[in-house]
Amino acid sequence: MNSPFPVPTLSQGPAGLSLEDVPLAAIAQAHGTPTYVYSLAALSAAYNAYRDALAGRPALVCYAVKANSNLGVLSAFARLGAGFDIVSGGELARVLAAGGDAGKVVFSGVGKSVAEMRQALDAGIRCFNVESAAELERLAEVAGAMGKIAPIALRVNPDVDPKTHPYISTGLRSNKFGVAFDEALALYRRAAALPSLRVAGIGCHIGSQLLDGAPVVEAAEKVLDLVDRLAAEGIVLDHIDLGGGLGIRYRDETPPAVADYLAPLLALLAGRREELLLEPGRSLVGNAGVLLTRIEYLKPGVEKNFAVVDAAMNDLARPALYDAWHEVVAVAQRPAPARRYEIVGPICESGDFLAHDRELAVEPGDLLALLSAGAYGMAMSSNYNTRTRAAEVIVDGARSHLVRARENVEQLFAAERPLG
Ligand SMILES: *Cc1c(COP(=O)(O)O)cnc(C)c1O
């Protein structure tokens, strides 16, 4: 997979841009646009990089479902043997519908409801990542009433100082997440005393799109220190969950390879018996997907030229939300001259842009691919402007599978009623 693009299975050939062996033009013809297209080989390669780096030690890679929760994607990871990190009962239902193993599911999130706790206990998940004292008490009560024992890990906030690591692009988690370190010991003692809870592990997750592994190593050192203090009190943990967060290349970022990211963590854990859990999202799916869109109109202007495309901020929110950069490539190469375009959608907001100032040789009706759109793309899409959400396709070699049909407008308001 030697691609000039950040998406490793994307290539330019006589049929234009192809993902694996499927021309994107053929997907647009079969399924219309906008359509998210994911590469099974790229998903698998990203997962296998973790699997290979972790070979030889007890470990479980729990794919963070919120990055891309399509059932096709989840089923691919389930087949590869992945576990799942969920943040809602809805995500648990998706994992089970996709054939995922509840016994490999960890449940994160600061606001778990009673109903979600019951659902997860019924399913028999691997662990609840508990984020507060109040949640611990509620979980103990819910499990006790069901006659079950809930496996728990505390999600601790290792308070790794972001100022010492200015190269973390997204900074660290605010206090909303996790349990402060000084509270953790007392909470573990409390959990160990509650008969409806089983202390299983410890977790942390310090941020997203991390381009350097150093802060995670620092967090891991603090977590291990706590694990040893707990063991000294007779509270023995089975697993250490170091969360997700490894970044990807969108433009010119240089995140470490998975093996290099994990090497210092594995060195820290060498000789230890605890299972290592990880919760990667973006680094498993981000560069496995593109958003395929068609140019509706070209609007040349005095100051700027606009390419109005049929995808919009409701389909891919990251540019409007974070000013995020996605590479834009024309599916069919045309001879120059190229012009510089603002790539914008049809939504009635000036903030509705997908990319600024991109040099492209294109005509109306041409297809564009927005790269690195596999994570937090479709998952964050909405129906703003009563726009139906995109179709989703997974390619596998020369085959393609429609894994989500394009919505139709009737579905959008089927649950609504005009006043009698
Ligand atoms: C979002 C999230 C992840 C995944 O983060 P990525 O940056 O996509 O790897 C993992 N764990 C938790 C608790 C999260 O909230």
The ligand as an SDF file (V2000), in Angstrom:
LIG
                    3D

 15 15  0  0  0  0  0  0  0  0999 V2000
  -13.1780    9.4550   21.7230 C   0  0  0  0  0  0  0  0  0  0  0  0
  -12.6470    8.4400   22.6280 C   0  0  0  0  0  0  0  0  0  0  0  0
  -11.7500    7.4690   22.1690 C   0  0  0  0  0  0  0  0  0  0  0  0
  -11.2320    7.4420   20.7550 C   0  0  0  0  0  0  0  0  0  0  0  0
  -10.4080    8.5320   20.4800 O   0  0  0  0  0  0  0  0  0  0  0  0
   -9.6160    8.6180   19.0880 P   0  0  0  0  0  0  0  0  0  0  0  0
   -8.9360    9.9400   19.1680 O   0  0  0  0  0  0  0  0  0  0  0  0
  -10.6320    8.5560   18.0050 O   0  0  0  0  0  0  0  0  0  0  0  0
   -8.6700    7.4630   19.0500 O   0  0  0  0  0  0  0  0  0  0  0  0
  -11.3340    6.4930   23.0560 C   0  0  0  0  0  0  0  0  0  0  0  0
  -11.7590    6.4690   24.3360 N   0  0  0  0  0  0  0  0  0  0  0  0
  -12.6110    7.4010   24.8230 C   0  0  0  0  0  0  0  0  0  0  0  0
  -13.0460    7.3240   26.2270 C   0  0  0  0  0  0  0  0  0  0  0  0
  -13.0770    8.4130   23.9910 C   0  0  0  0  0  0  0  0  0  0  0  0
  -13.9040    9.3420   24.4730 O   0  0  0  0  0  0  0  0  0  0  0  0
  1  2  1  0
  2  3  1  0
  2 14  2  0
  3  4  1  0
  3 10  2  0
  4  5  1  0
  5  6  1  0
  6  7  2  0
  6  8  1  0
  6  9  1  0
 10 11  1  0
 11 12  2  0
 12 13  1  0
 12 14  1  0
 14 15  1  0
M  END
$$$$
